[in-house]
Each structure stands twice: as C-alpha cells, then as structure tokens.
C-alpha cells in the first residue's frame, strides 16, 4: 500500500468549496485508488464552524451528540460522547488549525463521501474509486491518537472471517477485519495531525480492497457499526455509566 499526501493551501472556514479544493489539489487520480480526506477540511469547506463565545462549548457538545457523559465525568474536562455511531470525545468538535472557532463534524459525512466518489468517477472517467473521510480519536490505555473512518464509499469497509477456517481448520468465530479502519490509520500517519497542511491523501496499491462501482447500501453501512451499547466487546464498560440523551436528531 502506498499513501501519498497532498499539500493544500491553508483552508479557512467558508473560503473555498470542497469541489474547488479537490479541483485544485488533484491533478490525477488512478483506477483502483482511494481518496482520504480529513473531516475537518470537509467541515471548513461546509463552513461548519461556530464562533467561540456564541454558545457554551458544553452545550454545543450536547447538541451534536446522540449520547453524552458530562465533562465532569473526565478529569481532563472532556465529554465522552457517542455521535454518528462513534465513541468520540466532545462529539468530534475541535479548535485546532481553525483560527478561532469550534469546528463541528461534517453535517452528513456519508452523503459527502458518496458525492466525492461520484465526483472522482466523473472527473477522471473511472469505475473503481474509494473515498474515506477521517478523524482522529484516542484508544483506551494507549497514549496518542489514531485516525479512524467516519464515512466511506466505493469499497467494502470490512473483511468478515467468521465461519471460515484458520490455518489449522478451526473456524473463526468473531474475527472481522476493519479494512476502512486500517487504511484510515495508515493515511493518518502520513498526512499528520499538526501543521503539515496535507489533509488529503491518495492511497494506491491496495489489492486487499474489494471495490464497488456504487455507493454503499444502508445494509452495508449498518453492518460496519455495532448497535449502540449492544453486542460490543466493551459493552460491560459502556453500559456501566449513565449516558444522557444528546440533542442530535
């Protein structure tokens, strides 16, 4: 797998559309490649920024969450939230590399991922194209963050080994490989998370990816996520606290 970061001009809220940014940043794109792009840049292009001081940040976090735990629950004053089927701090709201403001997640990341895929197919006359919209998140019991996918399009996001035999003929019972997660993590390392100004990456040489010449179906999307607080390996921990209902509809 080869990950090539794409340097862009500094993206500021509401100053450039996502299509124009892609027009300026992508000189070429090959069949069987995946485009990775950070959720922050997508949000800046959508002008999904709330001025600091216009609303209490804790209230904003609650509004953007499906479920939340108050920031008093954490010694670091971060609210634990579940938003868009993802466990994330502060509903994904960020203040870095903005120039003043709270950057929200994209309004509809999946819709945007589908639109980017269709844009690439049309612009470069391709059939097999993948798209990943990413953000970074912390892992339990590990320092540092890892980039995760919050939307994908154009390829199967997981490889299900369940029911298949291992090297000794024993059937796998729970093994499901997150293809989208692995690619997002690799792209994130190359793109960086500081002042690199490379929020886009092209991922090539991915023979392990099963491309689809269409957007993912609702069933495929649903199968990528575990229902909230159910059947999860970490359900005993997630269910041991009293989640409160957020304001996201």
C-alpha atoms as one frame of an Amber mdcrd trajectory, in Angstrom:
protein
   0.000   0.000   0.000   1.276   3.455  -0.954  -0.040   6.605   0.730   0.754
   9.900  -0.992  -0.107  13.064   0.963  -1.414  16.085  -0.949  -0.393  19.525
   0.276  -3.045  22.233   0.014  -3.247  25.937   0.673  -4.436  26.752   4.177
  -8.148  26.013   4.268 -10.279  28.537   6.116 -13.939  28.297   7.005 -16.273
  29.231   4.178 -13.452  30.456   1.898 -13.455  27.568  -0.583 -15.907  24.871
  -1.635 -14.972  21.222  -1.340 -15.272  20.745  -5.107 -12.924  23.646  -5.802
 -10.433  22.341  -3.250 -10.443  18.954  -4.967 -10.176  20.589  -8.397  -7.077
  22.473  -7.256  -5.486  19.622  -5.282  -5.916  16.613  -7.557  -4.027  16.688
 -10.847  -4.665  12.995 -11.490  -6.361  10.000  -9.944  -5.997   6.376 -10.996
  -8.356   3.448 -11.193  -8.424   1.355  -8.009  -7.292   4.177  -5.719  -8.774
   5.588  -2.515  -9.011   9.246  -1.587  -8.581  10.056   2.097  -9.658  13.459
   3.369  -9.940  14.803   6.897 -13.330  15.596   8.332 -12.006  18.981   9.481
 -11.276  20.139   5.942 -14.685  18.913   4.800 -16.278  20.845   7.675 -14.291
  24.003   6.897 -15.451  23.827   3.284 -19.029  23.427   4.561 -18.458  26.344
   6.968 -19.406  24.092   9.892 -17.759  26.440  12.384 -19.348  28.039  15.428
 -17.702  31.239  16.749 -16.202  30.888  20.214 -18.340  32.773  22.713 -21.563
  32.440  20.711 -22.538  29.322  22.658 -21.255  27.427  25.676 -18.995  24.652
  24.384 -20.518  22.048  26.693 -23.977  22.846  25.327 -22.663  22.597  21.780
 -21.172  19.181  22.532 -24.540  18.007  23.866 -26.347  19.313  20.799 -24.047
  17.372  18.473 -24.175  14.116  20.457 -26.526  11.156  20.366 -25.488  10.272
  23.913 -23.088  12.005  26.269 -21.477  11.966  29.685 -20.889  15.387  31.309
 -17.334  16.717  31.146 -17.196  16.458  34.949 -17.008  12.693  34.376 -13.472
  13.161  32.997 -10.518  14.656  34.916  -9.474  16.338  31.637 -12.810  18.150
  31.176 -13.623  16.246  28.006 -17.139  14.997  27.487 -17.406  11.386  26.385
 -19.932  11.219  23.559 -21.444   8.862  21.052 -22.079  10.702  17.786 -22.817
   9.282  14.340 -22.357   5.754  15.739 -18.870   6.595  17.007 -17.443   6.877
  20.514 -15.564  10.161  20.403 -14.555  12.982  22.730 -16.624  16.187  22.572
 -18.775  15.000  19.628 -15.720  15.415  17.393 -15.672  19.192  17.966 -12.189
  20.664  17.545 -10.497  24.071  17.894  -7.066  23.451  16.334  -5.977  24.834
  12.939  -9.122  26.958  12.702  -8.108  30.492  13.621 -10.829  30.839  16.228
 -13.983  28.769  16.398 -15.409  25.358  17.126 -15.256  23.050  14.116 -18.132
  20.576  14.046 -18.146  17.303  12.182 -19.494  17.463   8.616 -23.271  17.694
   8.531 -23.691  14.386   6.659 -20.297  12.668   6.210 -21.737   9.696   4.337
 -23.539  11.883   1.810 -20.337  13.852   1.267 -18.242  10.677   0.835 -20.694
   9.456  -1.808 -20.579  12.819  -3.588 -16.759  12.835  -3.615 -16.729   9.331
  -5.092 -19.151  10.388  -7.828 -17.050  13.499  -8.499 -13.884  11.414  -8.933
 -15.630   8.884 -11.174 -16.936  11.639 -13.446 -13.871  13.888 -13.496 -11.306
  11.150 -14.169 -13.562   8.696 -16.086 -13.065   5.867 -13.586 -15.083   2.923
 -12.295 -13.304   1.711  -9.136 -12.801   4.565  -6.700 -12.808   4.629  -2.902
 -13.303   7.540  -0.509 -12.576   7.856   3.211 -13.494  10.780   5.450 -11.402
  10.573   8.605 -10.862  11.993  12.066  -8.540  11.150  14.932  -9.509   9.553
  18.208  -7.805   8.185  21.304  -7.532   4.478  22.081  -8.095   3.197  25.625
  -4.856   2.501  27.522  -2.643   3.969  24.783  -1.017   7.394  24.518  -1.624
   9.185  21.249  -4.413   9.266  18.728  -5.222   7.048  15.754  -7.113   8.177
  12.673 -10.486   6.474  12.171 -13.030   6.489   9.333 -16.290   8.352   9.896
 -17.570   7.697   6.367 -16.527   5.621   3.362 -17.731   4.960  -0.153 -16.838
   2.779  -3.115 -15.424  -0.280  -1.357 -16.272  -2.886   1.274 -15.273  -1.481
   4.650 -14.646  -4.798   6.381 -13.459  -8.337   5.725 -15.537 -10.873   7.607
 -13.625 -14.039   8.522 -16.376 -15.538  10.674 -17.181 -19.124   9.749 -14.029
 -19.527   7.675 -11.260 -21.922   8.795  -7.987 -20.712  10.262  -4.615 -22.280
   9.379  -5.495 -25.355  11.431  -9.082 -25.730  10.269 -10.655 -24.128  13.338
 -13.465 -21.767  12.273 -13.140 -18.099  13.137 -15.943 -17.024  15.472 -15.528
 -13.278  15.927 -12.765 -12.080  13.575 -13.785  -9.160  11.368 -11.007  -7.040
   9.846 -11.740  -3.309   9.555 -10.373  -2.546   6.093 -11.556   1.064   6.254
 -10.086   1.468   9.745  -6.680   0.145   8.764  -6.436   2.337   5.685  -7.592
   5.406   7.629  -4.947   4.804  10.307  -2.181   4.407   7.730  -3.285   7.521
   5.841  -3.433   9.494   9.083   0.183   8.721   9.933   1.321  10.029   6.548
  -0.986  13.083   6.476  -0.057  14.080  10.021  -2.145  15.910  12.597  -0.231
  19.126  13.200   0.798  21.890  10.798   1.703  19.639   7.845  -1.099  21.127
   5.702  -1.654  17.775   3.956  -5.320  16.978   4.710  -5.757  14.860   1.582
  -4.069  11.593   0.646  -4.231   9.202  -2.291  -3.959   5.549  -1.308  -2.862
   3.160  -4.059  -1.652  -0.445  -4.458  -4.445  -1.933  -2.337  -5.032  -5.488
  -3.656  -6.805  -6.397  -0.396  -9.607  -3.888  -1.096 -12.825  -5.005  -2.776
 -14.063  -2.015  -4.758 -17.686  -1.406  -5.665 -18.827   0.799  -8.508 -21.529
   2.334  -6.352 -22.274   3.906  -3.000 -22.554   1.554  -0.017 -26.048   0.314
   0.748 -27.777   1.029   4.047 -27.318  -2.622   4.983 -23.583  -2.438   4.307
 -23.262   0.738   6.337 -25.271  -0.695   9.229 -23.123  -3.844   9.243 -19.968
  -1.757   9.717 -21.175  -0.443  13.066 -22.195  -2.259  16.219 -25.600  -1.100
  17.521 -25.157   1.498  20.260 -24.278  -0.160  23.583 -25.182  -3.656  22.309
 -23.085  -6.713  21.394 -19.868  -4.719  21.731 -16.743  -6.247  23.269 -16.625
  -3.189  25.533 -20.351  -3.200  26.338 -19.740  -4.007  30.047 -17.802  -0.736
  30.365 -20.086   1.333  28.117 -23.187   0.138  29.954 -21.751   0.733  33.420
 -22.324   4.511  33.198 -25.495   6.553  32.851 -25.460   8.049  29.370 -27.607
  11.115  28.805 -29.548  11.831  25.637 -27.938  14.392  23.364 -29.628  16.805
  21.017 -28.667  15.357  17.633 -31.617  14.204  15.552
